Structure formats: structure tokens, C-alpha cells
Amino acid sequence: MRVTGIDHLVLTVASVPAAVDFYTRVLGLEAFTFDGGRVALRLGEQKLNLRPADGRLTPEAAAPAVGSTDLCLVVDAPLDDVVAHLARTGTEIELGPVARSGARGPMRSIYLRDPDGNLLELAFYGEQGVGPAAAGETPAATGDDADDADDAALTAEGEPA
């Protein structure tokens, strides 16, 4: 078995309406309801479920807390355009633009906070290349010698050596 991706994450929020306003107005996500009134935000093929801090879900994280999340979201526009959009919405940038290394390689990012204090990194890959080789990464050891040997036998592009 291998995990193949992320379906959804759950954000614990102080106010669902405030979170919906921020994520739809500032970040352009689509809000929708599911399971009898729960609220989520769609981003690509994933979603962010909004969990009210005063609500109970079963099961839930051991210690759900408002403002404890750090997310990196990929944007489809150059950061100059993103910075201009954020300025129009009155959203403060905490840091950036700065160079970072993402899951697909080098990227440029800016950092901001949502109404609950969660740290949001908005990243743009642009023309900088993608893939682990572009980021100077090598496969991590899994502890399974057969898998590690298979990983080591792959080139940076994921093709057999």
C-alpha cells in the first residue's frame, strides 16, 4: 500500500463565516456545504473542511486548536499579481516574496495569516522547473532495503537508471 495524495484537511476555526469570507474573497476558493450543513472550501481536487472550535466531530484530532495550522497553497499567477490582489483586499503580507523549495521543486512564496492566525504560504512555481531534481532532493530512506534500492535506482526524473 502507498498513500497517493491528500483528499482534505480540517481547519479548526473560531468563526466559520469569517473563515469563508477570507478564503473566498481573498484566496478565491469556493465554499460549499456537505453532510447536513458542514462547510468546506474547494481548492483543486482537494478541500479544506472548516471545523468550528466550539463544535464536536467524531472522530477528531486529539487537540484541535484555532490558529495552529501552517499550509502552503500553490497559486496560478505570478507573485507580483498576487501581491497586488492582496493589497486590494487589504490583506497584510508577513514575509516575501522569498525563494523556497516545494514538493515540485524551486518556487517563490509569500506568507500571510488568515483570520484565525493560521500561517498561509502562497507559492508560485512559474518557469523555475519542477520535480525533485530541480530542488536538489534525493529519495529518503524508508528502512525497507528493497524499496531503498529501488528508489536509488531511479534517476531524477523518476525513470529507471
C-alpha positions as CSV (number, residue, x, y, z in Angstrom):
1,M,0.0,0.0,0.0
2,R,1.1,3.6,-0.7
3,V,-0.6,6.8,0.1
4,T,-1.3,8.6,-3.2
5,G,-2.3,12.1,-2.1
6,I,-4.3,14.3,0.2
7,D,-8.1,14.4,0.0
8,H,-8.9,17.0,2.6
9,L,-7.5,18.8,5.6
10,V,-9.6,20.1,8.6
11,L,-9.1,23.7,9.8
12,T,-10.4,24.5,13.3
13,V,-11.8,28.0,13.1
14,A,-13.2,30.5,15.6
15,S,-15.8,31.6,13.1
16,V,-16.9,29.7,10.1
17,P,-18.5,32.8,8.4
18,A,-15.2,34.8,8.9
19,A,-13.1,31.9,7.5
20,V,-15.5,31.6,4.5
21,D,-15.3,35.3,3.8
22,F,-11.5,35.3,3.9
23,Y,-10.9,32.2,1.9
24,T,-13.5,33.1,-0.8
25,R,-12.8,36.8,-1.0
26,V,-9.0,36.9,-0.6
27,L,-8.0,33.5,-2.0
28,G,-10.8,32.8,-4.4
29,L,-11.8,29.4,-3.0
30,E,-15.3,28.0,-3.5
31,A,-17.3,27.4,-0.3
32,F,-19.9,24.6,-0.2
33,T,-21.9,22.6,2.4
34,F,-21.9,18.8,2.9
35,D,-23.0,16.2,5.4
36,G,-26.0,18.2,6.7
37,G,-24.5,21.6,6.9
38,R,-20.8,21.3,7.4
39,V,-18.8,23.8,5.4
40,A,-15.8,23.2,3.2
41,L,-13.6,25.1,0.8
42,R,-12.7,23.6,-2.6
43,L,-9.2,24.0,-3.9
44,G,-8.4,22.0,-7.0
45,E,-9.2,18.3,-6.3
46,Q,-8.8,18.8,-2.5
47,K,-10.9,20.5,0.1
48,L,-10.5,22.3,3.4
49,N,-13.2,21.3,5.9
50,L,-14.0,24.0,8.4
51,R,-14.5,22.8,11.9
52,P,-16.0,25.3,14.4
53,A,-13.8,25.5,17.5
54,D,-16.9,25.1,19.7
55,G,-18.2,22.1,17.7
56,R,-17.6,18.4,18.1
57,L,-16.8,15.9,15.4
58,T,-16.3,12.2,15.7
59,P,-13.5,11.3,15.3
60,E,-11.4,14.4,15.7
61,A,-7.8,15.4,16.3
62,A,-6.5,14.9,19.8
63,A,-6.1,18.6,20.4
64,P,-7.8,20.7,17.7
65,A,-6.7,24.3,18.1
66,V,-7.6,27.6,16.3
67,G,-4.5,29.1,14.6
68,S,-2.3,26.1,14.8
69,T,-2.1,25.3,11.0
70,D,0.7,26.1,8.6
71,L,-0.4,25.5,4.9
72,C,1.4,26.0,1.6
73,L,-1.1,26.7,-1.2
74,V,0.0,26.8,-4.8
75,V,-1.2,29.8,-6.9
76,D,-1.6,30.1,-10.6
77,A,-0.4,33.7,-11.0
78,P,3.0,35.4,-10.7
79,L,3.6,36.7,-7.2
80,D,3.5,40.3,-8.4
81,D,-0.1,39.8,-9.4
82,V,-0.8,38.0,-6.1
83,V,0.8,40.8,-4.1
84,A,-1.3,43.4,-5.9
85,H,-4.5,41.4,-5.3
86,L,-3.7,41.1,-1.6
87,A,-3.2,44.8,-1.4
88,R,-6.6,45.4,-3.0
89,T,-8.2,43.2,-0.4
90,G,-6.4,44.9,2.5
91,T,-4.5,41.7,3.4
92,E,-1.1,42.1,5.0
93,I,1.9,40.1,3.8
94,E,4.0,38.9,6.6
95,L,7.0,37.8,4.6
96,G,8.1,37.6,1.0
97,P,8.4,37.1,-1.8
98,V,11.1,34.7,-0.9
99,A,12.7,31.6,-2.7
100,R,11.6,28.3,-1.3
101,S,11.8,24.6,-2.1
102,G,8.4,22.9,-2.6
103,A,7.2,19.4,-3.3
104,R,7.6,20.1,-7.1
105,G,10.9,22.0,-6.9
106,P,12.0,25.6,-6.5
107,M,9.2,28.1,-6.0
108,R,8.7,31.7,-4.8
109,S,6.4,32.3,-1.9
110,I,4.7,35.0,0.2
111,Y,3.4,34.4,3.7
112,L,0.2,35.8,5.3
113,R,-2.2,34.9,8.1
114,D,-5.9,34.0,7.9
115,P,-8.4,35.5,10.5
116,D,-7.5,32.7,13.0
117,G,-3.8,33.3,12.8
118,N,-3.0,30.2,10.6
119,L,0.2,30.7,8.6
120,L,-0.5,30.6,4.9
121,E,2.2,30.3,2.3
122,L,1.2,31.2,-1.2
123,A,3.6,29.7,-3.7
124,F,4.2,30.1,-7.4
125,Y,6.3,27.7,-9.4
126,G,6.3,29.6,-12.7
127,E,9.1,28.7,-15.1
128,Q,11.5,27.6,-12.4
129,G,11.3,23.9,-13.2
130,V,9.5,21.1,-11.4
131,G,10.4,17.8,-9.8
132,P,12.8,16.7,-7.1
133,A,15.9,17.1,-9.2
134,A,15.2,20.8,-9.6
135,A,15.0,21.1,-5.8
136,G,18.2,19.1,-5.3
137,E,16.4,16.4,-3.5
138,T,17.1,12.7,-3.2
139,P,14.7,9.9,-2.1
140,A,14.6,9.4,1.7
141,A,15.5,6.0,3.2
142,T,12.3,4.1,4.2
143,G,14.0,1.5,6.3
144,D,13.0,-1.2,3.7
145,D,16.2,-2.1,1.9
146,A,14.3,-3.4,-1.2
147,D,12.4,-0.1,-1.5
148,D,15.5,2.0,-0.8
149,A,17.4,0.1,-3.5
150,D,14.5,0.7,-6.0
151,D,14.5,4.4,-5.0
152,A,18.2,4.7,-5.5
153,A,18.0,3.1,-8.9
154,L,15.8,5.9,-10.2
155,T,17.1,9.0,-12.0
156,A,16.0,12.5,-11.0
157,E,13.1,12.2,-13.5
158,G,11.8,9.1,-11.8
159,E,12.8,6.8,-14.7
160,P,14.9,3.7,-14.2
161,A,18.7,4.4,-14.3
